[in-house]
Amino acid sequence: MHYTHWNGNIAKYIDSIVIKDFNHVTTGCFGGSSLKGAHKNEDGYILLTPSEDSTLAILFDAHTTNESLLYMTERIEACKEELHAYCLKEHQEAFPLLQSFFADLLNDKKLMDDCESLNGETAMLVCFQKDSFLWWLSIGDNSLYVYHEEFNELGQYRINPRIFYQWVGNQNSLGLPLPCFSSGAIELRPGNNRILMLTDGVLEIKGRPFEDDAYLADIFANPPKDQAIKQVLKTVKDKEGLDNATILAWDAKGHRQALRPSR
């Protein structure tokens, strides 16, 4: 099983850009500028890559403290064998099983009770890609993009809505009378699809250049993933971004004849 996780307790990366490869996934982290007051890193991720054709990635962005991030990582890590088994199944089985797993986890009474004693809360973005399909669940304002010329020529880059005032933790949007989150699934297009996940430290810098989805897509269109990530994080560093900035990126092949409109 290919599993890894990182969070700011493991390494803060203040004033530093660190890019690593984990199997076919490239990760990039910048912990923030100390000149602007950065002194802690409350981002984190979990990566599970059973094969070249399947990736489960979970991206966290906590605030106040990273207690909520560490708690969620511990809960998910305890089930990594189960998750790995789900990821290996055919996608007709894998996607419903994973959707049910996270629904049960996030609505668990013990989790709800434990969250009340946590200091702070975290945004959480789950993405599972297998073969030509991608499923996501988002609580909060982390961002997910898919880059493919057939999507991009129609102006589609971002996959999930960026929604504020949603978290898991002491303030828990899943504990409301109507649980609040977003979720969806898409069919990837034939050929190469580049998948990108990032925390808001990438977006909320001086001038906010990367809030322009087309501009961000242009950076990731052709270069190797590590070069594109380095370019983006260098801009965050040069602009003395205060918030932690984390990026996950990988390429996925669409092998099937994708849907097209009737003629």
Rosetta blueprint (number, residue, H / E / L):
1 M L
2 H L
3 Y E
4 T E
5 H E
6 W E
7 N E
8 G L
9 N L
10 I L
11 A L
12 K L
13 Y L
14 I L
15 D L
16 S L
17 I E
18 V E
19 I E
20 K E
21 D E
22 F E
23 N L
24 H L
25 V E
26 T E
27 T E
28 G E
29 C E
30 F E
31 G L
32 G L
33 S L
34 S H
35 L H
36 K H
37 G L
38 A L
39 H L
40 K L
41 N L
42 E L
43 D E
44 G E
45 Y E
46 I E
47 L E
48 L E
49 T E
50 P E
51 S E
52 E L
53 D L
54 S E
55 T E
56 L E
57 A E
58 I E
59 L E
60 F E
61 D E
62 A E
63 H E
64 T L
65 T L
66 N L
67 E H
68 S H
69 L H
70 L H
71 Y H
72 M H
73 T H
74 E H
75 R H
76 I H
77 E H
78 A L
79 C L
80 K H
81 E H
82 E H
83 L H
84 H H
85 A H
86 Y H
87 C H
88 L H
89 K L
90 E L
91 H H
92 Q H
93 E H
94 A H
95 F H
96 P H
97 L H
98 L H
99 Q H
100 S H
101 F H
102 F H
103 A H
104 D H
105 L H
106 L H
107 N L
108 D L
109 K H
110 K H
111 L H
112 M H
113 D H
114 D H
115 C H
116 E L
117 S L
118 L L
119 N L
120 G L
121 E E
122 T E
123 A E
124 M E
125 L E
126 V E
127 C E
128 F E
129 Q E
130 K E
131 D L
132 S L
133 F E
134 L E
135 W E
136 W E
137 L E
138 S E
139 I E
140 G L
141 D L
142 N L
143 S E
144 L E
145 Y E
146 V E
147 Y E
148 H L
149 E H
150 E H
151 F H
152 N H
153 E L
154 L L
155 G L
156 Q L
157 Y L
158 R E
159 I L
160 N L
161 P L
162 R L
163 I L
164 F L
165 Y L
166 Q L
167 W L
168 V E
169 G E
170 N L
171 Q L
172 N L
173 S H
174 L H
175 G H
176 L L
177 P L
178 L L
179 P L
180 C L
181 F L
182 S E
183 S E
184 G E
185 A E
186 I E
187 E E
188 L L
189 R L
190 P L
191 G E
192 N E
193 N E
194 R E
195 I E
196 L E
197 M E
198 L E
199 T L
200 D L
201 G L
202 V L
203 L L
204 E L
205 I L
206 K L
207 G L
208 R L
209 P H
210 F H
211 E H
212 D L
213 D H
214 A H
215 Y H
216 L H
217 A H
218 D H
219 I H
220 F H
221 A L
222 N L
223 P L
224 P L
225 K H
226 D H
227 Q H
228 A H
229 I H
230 K H
231 Q H
232 V H
233 L H
234 K H
235 T H
236 V H
237 K H
238 D H
239 K L
240 E L
241 G L
242 L L
243 D L
244 N L
245 A E
246 T E
247 I E
248 L E
249 A E
250 W E
251 D E
252 A E
253 K E
254 G E
255 H L
256 R L
257 Q L
258 A L
259 L L
260 R L
261 P L
262 S L
263 R L
